Amino acid sequence: MQTGNDCLVCFMRQVLTTVKLCSQDPELQRRVLTRVGAMLEDFPAEASPPENAAAYYRLIAEMTGVADPFAEIKDQANRLALSMEPAMSAAVAQAADPLLAAIRFAIGANVLDNGAQRQLDLDTTLAECQQGGLAIDHYPQLEAALARRPRVLYLADNCGEIVFDKQVIRVLLERGCSLTLAVRASPVINDATLEDARFCGLEELCPVISNGADVPGTSLERCSAEFRQAFAGAELIISKGMGNFECLSEARAPIVFLFTVKCSSVLAHLRADHPQADLRIGSAVLLASETLQAG
């Protein structure tokens, strides 16, 4: 997915939000904003939004000396999600279709995204995702792929959200799939890292690897050789979150995208490809890639 004009406006909003977490000095905030504003002209439109965003998050860290501006927010999200885990686990276990219930919870939790254009309410979204349907529903394609008990690579997204991913992972393991979870190599926005996966208990369920990049998405060109090997060898890739979708929407791989629509650019992209779907900000999406559908 390419970087559109709406993305440029969103970038500046993200910069202001982030730099305010780093410093209360208005002069430093202005210098950062000015520097990033000057960078916008050089951002290639053909690159995905997360790939372009990585450049200014590095600049913010360099200019402010704060490597992880969202550290406290991430910790709060992880702890909040862990406090909800027992009730969520019980709801999934009691559901007629535990996998679908777990997926709906996980998609709903994708609103825990501090980089999104629109901030959505977690409690409201989680309640709705259990009652409402999926705006794009390729669950049958996912079921067909899982029937083969594939090797699964699960691409994580945000802190807090990864606790909800645990429910999906547990069900997949119970179904006989082998599974590896991939997280970001270093802090960027509120995306999950190895430290977060460890804190939330993911390492107790499955192997967890870093993708080797500091991009708020999965940019294959910038990921490590280890990760690219795992990606190429996976029989099924479950991709959580908008950032991963923005980076991998054109990838030729057996991917299922799980996310909540939270910005106008992603919404427009989806509407162009799925004109019959009732898509809007806040829509839950379970989208199989063309490669998976063809297979």
C-alpha positions in Angstrom: 0.0 0.0 0.0 1.4 3.4 -1.0 1.7 6.6 1.1 -1.2 9.0 0.2 -1.7 12.6 1.0 -3.8 11.9 4.0 -0.8 10.0 5.4 1.4 13.1 5.3 -1.1 15.0 7.5 -1.3 12.0 9.9 2.5 11.8 10.0 2.7 15.4 11.4 0.0 14.6 14.0 2.0 11.5 15.1 5.2 13.6 15.4 3.5 16.2 17.6 2.0 13.5 19.8 5.3 11.7 20.1 7.5 14.7 20.8 5.2 15.9 23.5 5.8 12.6 25.3 9.5 13.2 25.0 9.8 16.8 26.1 7.7 19.7 27.3 10.1 22.2 25.7 8.1 24.1 23.0 11.2 25.1 21.2 12.5 21.5 20.9 9.0 20.4 19.8 9.0 23.1 17.1 12.5 22.1 15.9 11.4 18.5 15.6 8.2 19.4 13.8 10.1 21.7 11.4 12.7 19.0 10.6 10.1 16.3 10.0 8.0 18.8 7.9 11.0 19.2 5.6 11.4 15.5 5.3 7.9 15.0 3.8 8.9 16.1 0.3 11.5 13.3 0.1 9.2 10.5 1.3 8.6 8.2 -1.7 4.9 7.9 -2.5 5.4 4.3 -3.5 6.7 3.3 -0.1 4.2 2.1 2.5 3.3 4.6 5.3 5.1 2.6 8.0 8.3 2.6 6.0 8.2 6.3 5.6 7.2 6.8 9.3 10.3 4.9 10.5 12.5 7.7 9.4 10.9 10.4 11.5 10.6 8.2 14.6 14.4 7.7 14.4 14.8 11.4 14.1 12.6 12.1 17.1 14.7 9.7 19.2 17.9 11.3 18.0 16.8 14.9 18.7 15.1 14.3 22.0 17.4 11.5 23.4 14.3 9.4 24.2 14.4 6.0 22.6 11.0 4.7 23.8 8.6 7.6 24.2 5.6 5.3 24.6 7.2 3.1 27.3 4.7 4.0 30.1 1.7 3.7 27.7 2.9 0.3 26.5 3.3 -1.0 30.1 -0.2 0.3 31.0 -1.7 -1.4 27.9 0.0 -4.7 28.7 -1.2 -4.7 32.3 -4.7 -3.7 31.3 -4.9 -6.5 28.8 -3.5 -9.1 31.3 -6.2 -8.1 33.8 -8.8 -8.9 31.2 -7.3 -12.2 30.2 -9.1 -14.6 32.6 -12.6 -13.3 31.5 -11.5 -13.3 27.9 -10.2 -16.9 28.1 -13.5 -18.1 29.7 -15.5 -16.4 26.9 -13.4 -18.0 24.2 -13.6 -21.5 25.9 -17.4 -21.2 26.1 -18.0 -20.0 22.6 -19.6 -22.2 19.9 -16.5 -21.5 17.7 -13.5 -20.7 20.0 -11.3 -19.7 17.1 -13.7 -17.2 15.7 -14.4 -15.8 19.1 -10.7 -15.4 19.8 -10.1 -13.8 16.4 -12.9 -11.3 17.0 -11.4 -10.4 20.4 -8.0 -10.0 18.8 -9.3 -7.8 16.0 -11.2 -5.7 18.4 -8.0 -5.2 20.5 -6.3 -3.7 17.4 -7.7 -0.4 18.5 -4.8 -0.3 21.0 -2.8 1.7 18.5 -1.2 5.0 19.4 -0.1 5.6 15.8 -3.6 5.5 14.3 -5.3 8.4 12.7 -8.4 7.7 14.8 -8.4 6.5 18.4 -11.2 4.1 19.1 -12.6 3.0 22.5 -11.4 -0.5 23.5 -14.4 -1.5 25.6 -16.9 -0.4 23.0 -15.0 -2.1 20.2 -14.6 -5.3 22.1 -18.3 -5.4 22.9 -19.2 -4.7 19.3 -16.8 -7.3 17.8 -18.5 -10.1 19.8 -21.9 -9.0 18.6 -21.3 -7.7 15.1 -19.9 -9.3 12.0 -16.8 -8.8 10.0 -16.9 -6.2 7.2 -14.6 -8.5 5.2 -15.1 -12.1 6.2 -12.7 -14.6 4.7 -13.0 -17.0 7.7 -13.8 -19.9 5.5 -10.5 -19.5 3.6 -8.7 -19.4 7.0 -10.5 -22.5 8.1 -9.5 -24.3 4.9 -5.9 -23.3 5.4 -5.9 -24.5 9.0 -7.3 -27.9 8.1 -3.8 -28.7 6.7 -2.3 -28.0 10.2 0.2 -25.6 8.7 3.4 -24.0 10.0 2.1 -20.6 11.1 4.0 -17.3 11.4 2.0 -14.9 13.5 3.0 -11.2 13.0 2.2 -9.3 16.2 1.4 -5.6 16.3 0.8 -3.6 19.5 1.4 -3.9 23.2 -1.7 -5.0 25.1 -3.1 -6.4 21.9 -0.6 -9.3 22.1 -2.4 -10.6 25.2 -5.5 -10.9 23.0 -3.4 -12.7 20.4 -2.6 -15.3 23.0 -6.2 -16.6 22.7 -5.8 -17.1 19.0 -2.4 -18.7 19.4 -3.7 -21.2 22.0 -6.6 -22.3 19.8 -4.2 -22.8 16.8 -1.8 -24.8 18.9 -4.8 -27.0 20.1 -5.6 -27.6 16.5 -2.2 -29.0 15.8 -0.5 -26.1 14.1 3.1 -25.2 14.8 3.5 -21.5 15.4 6.1 -18.8 15.7 5.4 -15.3 16.8 7.3 -12.3 15.4 7.6 -8.9 17.0 9.5 -5.6 16.3 13.3 -5.5 16.9 13.2 -2.2 18.8 10.7 0.3 20.3 8.6 2.2 17.7 5.3 3.8 18.8 3.5 1.2 21.0 4.4 -1.8 18.9 5.4 -5.0 20.8 9.0 -6.1 21.2 10.6 -9.2 22.6 10.5 -7.7 26.1 6.7 -7.1 25.8 6.1 -10.7 24.5 8.1 -12.0 27.4 6.2 -9.9 30.0 2.8 -11.0 28.6 3.7 -14.7 28.6 3.9 -15.3 24.9 7.2 -17.1 25.2 5.5 -19.7 27.3 3.3 -20.7 24.4 5.5 -20.6 21.3 8.9 -19.5 19.9 9.1 -15.7 19.6 11.5 -14.0 17.2 12.3 -10.4 16.2 11.7 -9.3 12.7 15.0 -7.4 12.8 13.5 -4.0 12.0 12.3 -0.8 13.7 9.5 -0.1 11.2 5.9 0.1 12.6 4.9 -2.7 10.2 6.6 -5.6 8.5 8.8 -4.2 5.7 10.4 -7.3 4.2 13.2 -5.4 2.7 14.2 -4.0 6.1 13.7 -7.2 8.1 16.5 -9.6 9.1 17.5 -12.6 7.1 16.3 -14.8 9.9 12.9 -13.3 9.7 12.7 -13.4 5.9 13.6 -17.1 6.0 10.8 -17.7 8.6 8.4 -15.7 6.4 9.3 -17.6 3.2 9.0 -21.0 5.0 5.6 -20.3 6.6 2.6 -22.2 5.2 0.3 -19.6 6.7 1.0 -16.1 7.9 -1.4 -14.4 10.2 -0.8 -10.6 10.1 -2.2 -8.4 12.9 -2.7 -4.7 12.6 -2.9 -2.0 10.0 0.9 -1.4 9.9 1.5 -4.9 8.8 -1.3 -4.7 6.3 0.1 -1.5 4.8 3.5 -3.1 4.3 2.3 -6.5 3.1 -0.9 -5.8 1.2 0.8 -6.5 -2.1 3.0 -9.4 -0.9 2.7 -12.7 -2.7 2.3 -15.0 0.3 -0.4 -17.0 2.1 -1.5 -14.3 4.5 -4.6 -13.6 6.5 -4.8 -10.0 7.7 -6.6 -9.3 11.0 -7.2 -5.7 11.9 -9.6 -2.9 12.7 -9.9 0.0 10.1 -8.6 3.1 11.8 -7.6 5.5 9.0 -9.0 7.1 5.8 -6.1 5.8 3.6 -6.6 2.1 4.6 -10.3 2.6 4.3 -10.0 4.0 0.7 -7.6 1.2 -0.3 -10.0 -1.5 1.0 -13.1 0.1 -0.6 -11.3 0.1 -4.0 -10.7 -3.6 -3.8 -13.9 -4.6 -2.0 -16.6 -2.2 -3.2 -19.4 -4.5 -2.0 -18.2 -4.5 1.6 -19.8 -2.2 4.2 -16.5 -0.7 5.3 -16.0 2.3 7.6 -13.7 3.5 10.4 -14.0 0.9 13.1 -14.8 -2.0 10.8 -13.4 -5.4 11.7 -11.5 -7.1 8.8 -10.4 -10.7 8.2 -8.9 -10.6 4.8 -7.2 -13.5 2.9 -4.5 -12.5 0.4 -4.9 -13.4 -3.2 -2.2 -16.0 -2.8 -4.1 -17.8 0.0 -7.4 -17.6 -1.9 -5.8 -19.0 -5.0 -4.2 -21.8 -3.0 
